[in-house]
Amino acid sequence: MSPKILGTMDLEQAKDKQFQLTTAIAKEFSGRAFFNQGDLGVVPGKGRPVQTEKVERVLSHFFKTENCALVRGAGTAAIRVTLSALLAPGESLFMHTSPIYKTTQETIRMMGLVPIRANYNDSEALREALVRHSECKVFYVQHSRQTLEDVYDLGSLIQLVKSIRPELPIVVDDNYTALKVPQTGVELGATYSCFSGFKLLGPPGIGIVVGDRSVIRTIHERNYSGGGQVQGYEAMELLRALVSAPVMIAVQNEQIDRLHERLNQGVIPEVKKAYITNSQSKNVIVELKTPIAQKVIEASEKYGAAVYPVGAESRFEVLPMIYRVSGSFLDANPALLKTGLRINPMRSGAELVIDILTKAIAEITHSNEGK
């Protein structure tokens, strides 16, 4: 079936996001203060560096939320600390019936939480589950797609939940979507959005939580270790990266669309079909006619492709990535391990990807003919 992909920002929308963020920065920083690299330590009365707190206020204003917390451990930790502030071990939360993202599954196990599964693609089934399971204390949803069959609209989903259970906190995993789609979960009405700054060109290991004041205050209070702080210079590095991210990613999405079109035009005969998905970040899934995907990945590396991720569109990922499909997609369709490729041009153009694939497949074909 054809996947229902998320709408990403075009270049004009991305520029507008960049301008919105710089406006938010100007509200908090003077020109001289923005050039300060940042302070360190558990500042008395704040529990974190002053510059980190200022960056948090910028992001809170930018996402139109009450508060923001920067945490160590990237998107995984952002989700984990939010759920731990909302739930006690043994308590339950709503989760979609599709396979859970691997690190989130580990958070559920570690915390001893009880997932109550509901099909988010079926509004009537979800409505029934919301009414029946009054014991559930959180509604958790992943913004990006978990399987090709996912068709739910996040904004409509959030409004449905709020109409039936207005008191229920809604936590959105916005990894792979923040600053890529027009609106994150909190901008669509969710209580909290959690995502990784590393996936938005920021320094490694920083997670972002934006949302209601009460829980984020708890996150700050619990993180009173000096070694657990996002230091001021790291927060500033993150903020500078976020300014650049929307436009760079919009260009990338433009090339994803072009690659998808060219592959389906038959530019590479070995390709059976190609389709765009939000299997983690937006990318092109390629189904090959023969089960040579692992060999193509291996051969692509020598022609300039990255064959494993660093952080899904991190600052280190410049060359196009040609890799296996995501774990949650493999759980749903194991055959893709042998015939499927996940491709993201990153900072390259679609033509470089086509050139690398052409050379890799030709090498494999020549090798097979020689046997």
RAMO-V602714 format. One record per backbone hydrogen bond with DSSP energy under -1.0 kcal/mol. CO is the residue of the C=O (numbers start at 0). NH is the residue of the N-H. E is the energy in kcal/mol with one decimal. If there is no record, write none. Layout:
# RAMO-V602714
CO_NH_E ; CO_NH_E
This chain:
# RAMO-V602714
9_13_-2.5 ; 10_14_-2.3 ; 11_15_-1.9 ; 12_16_-2.0 ; 13_17_-2.2 ; 14_18_-2.2 ; 15_19_-2.3 ; 16_20_-2.3 ; 17_21_-2.2 ; 18_22_-2.0 ; 19_23_-2.0 ; 20_24_-2.2 ; 21_25_-2.2 ; 22_26_-1.2 ; 24_28_-2.9 ; 29_33_-2.1 ; 32_35_-1.4 ; 38_231_-2.1 ; 40_42_-1.3 ; 42_45_-2.2 ; 42_46_-3.0 ; 48_52_-2.0 ; 49_53_-2.0 ; 50_54_-2.1 ; 51_55_-2.4 ; 52_56_-2.0 ; 53_57_-2.0 ; 54_58_-2.4 ; 55_59_-2.3 ; 56_60_-2.4 ; 57_61_-2.6 ; 58_62_-2.5 ; 59_64_-2.7 ; 66_210_-2.1 ; 68_208_-2.3 ; 70_206_-3.5 ; 72_76_-1.9 ; 73_77_-2.0 ; 74_78_-2.2 ; 75_79_-2.3 ; 76_80_-3.1 ; 77_81_-1.3 ; 78_82_-2.6 ; 79_83_-2.4 ; 80_84_-1.3 ; 81_85_-1.1 ; 82_86_-2.5 ; 87_90_-2.2 ; 90_113_-2.3 ; 91_136_-2.2 ; 92_115_-3.0 ; 93_139_-2.0 ; 94_117_-2.2 ; 100_104_-2.4 ; 101_105_-1.6 ; 102_106_-1.6 ; 103_107_-2.3 ; 104_108_-2.1 ; 105_109_-3.0 ; 106_110_-2.3 ; 107_112_-2.1 ; 111_89_-1.9 ; 113_92_-1.6 ; 115_94_-2.2 ; 118_121_-1.5 ; 121_125_-2.3 ; 122_126_-2.5 ; 123_127_-2.1 ; 124_128_-2.1 ; 125_129_-2.5 ; 126_130_-1.5 ; 127_131_-2.6 ; 128_132_-2.6 ; 131_133_-1.2 ; 132_135_-1.3 ; 137_93_-2.8 ; 138_170_-2.7 ; 140_172_-2.6 ; 146_149_-1.2 ; 152_156_-2.5 ; 153_157_-2.7 ; 154_158_-2.0 ; 155_159_-2.1 ; 156_160_-2.3 ; 157_161_-2.4 ; 158_162_-1.7 ; 159_163_-1.3 ; 160_164_-3.4 ; 164_167_-2.0 ; 168_138_-2.8 ; 169_190_-1.1 ; 169_191_-2.2 ; 170_140_-2.3 ; 171_173_-1.1 ; 171_193_-2.4 ; 172_142_-2.6 ; 173_176_-1.9 ; 173_177_-2.2 ; 176_179_-2.5 ; 176_180_-2.4 ; 179_8_-3.0 ; 183_187_-1.0 ; 184_189_-2.6 ; 185_188_-1.1 ; 190_211_-1.2 ; 191_171_-2.6 ; 192_209_-2.3 ; 193_173_-2.5 ; 194_207_-3.2 ; 196_199_-1.4 ; 196_201_-2.3 ; 204_72_-2.7 ; 204_73_-1.7 ; 205_196_-2.7 ; 206_70_-2.4 ; 207_194_-2.2 ; 208_68_-2.5 ; 209_192_-2.4 ; 210_66_-1.9 ; 211_215_-1.3 ; 212_216_-2.3 ; 213_217_-1.6 ; 214_218_-2.2 ; 215_219_-2.3 ; 216_220_-2.5 ; 217_221_-2.4 ; 218_222_-1.3 ; 221_223_-1.2 ; 224_227_-1.0 ; 225_228_-1.1 ; 230_234_-2.4 ; 231_235_-2.1 ; 232_236_-1.9 ; 233_237_-2.4 ; 234_238_-2.4 ; 235_239_-2.4 ; 236_240_-1.8 ; 237_241_-2.4 ; 238_242_-1.4 ; 240_244_-1.5 ; 243_247_-1.7 ; 244_248_-2.6 ; 245_249_-2.0 ; 246_250_-2.0 ; 247_251_-1.8 ; 248_252_-2.6 ; 249_253_-1.8 ; 250_254_-1.7 ; 251_255_-1.9 ; 252_256_-2.1 ; 253_257_-1.7 ; 254_258_-2.7 ; 255_259_-2.4 ; 256_260_-2.1 ; 257_261_-2.6 ; 258_262_-2.5 ; 259_263_-1.8 ; 261_266_-1.5 ; 262_265_-1.4 ; 267_270_-2.0 ; 269_288_-2.3 ; 272_286_-2.9 ; 274_284_-3.2 ; 276_282_-2.0 ; 277_279_-1.6 ; 282_276_-2.2 ; 283_342_-2.6 ; 284_274_-2.3 ; 285_340_-2.0 ; 286_271_-2.5 ; 286_272_-1.5 ; 289_291_-2.4 ; 291_295_-2.4 ; 292_296_-2.4 ; 293_297_-2.0 ; 294_298_-2.5 ; 295_299_-2.3 ; 296_300_-1.1 ; 299_302_-1.2 ; 299_304_-1.8 ; 300_303_-1.6 ; 305_321_-2.6 ; 313_316_-1.3 ; 315_317_-1.1 ; 317_346_-1.6 ; 319_305_-3.0 ; 320_343_-2.1 ; 322_341_-3.7 ; 325_329_-2.3 ; 326_330_-2.2 ; 327_331_-1.1 ; 328_332_-2.0 ; 332_335_-1.8 ; 333_336_-1.9 ; 334_337_-1.4 ; 334_338_-1.3 ; 335_339_-2.2 ; 337_292_-2.5 ; 338_287_-3.0 ; 340_285_-2.6 ; 341_322_-2.5 ; 342_283_-2.6 ; 343_320_-3.0 ; 344_347_-2.3 ; 348_352_-1.2 ; 349_353_-2.2 ; 350_354_-2.3 ; 351_355_-2.4 ; 352_356_-2.7 ; 353_357_-2.5 ; 354_358_-2.1 ; 355_359_-2.6 ; 356_360_-2.7 ; 357_361_-2.0 ; 358_362_-2.1 ; 359_363_-2.0 ; 360_364_-2.7 ; 361_365_-2.5 ; 362_366_-2.2 ; 363_367_-2.4 ; 364_368_-2.1 ; 365_369_-1.3 ; 367_370_-1.0
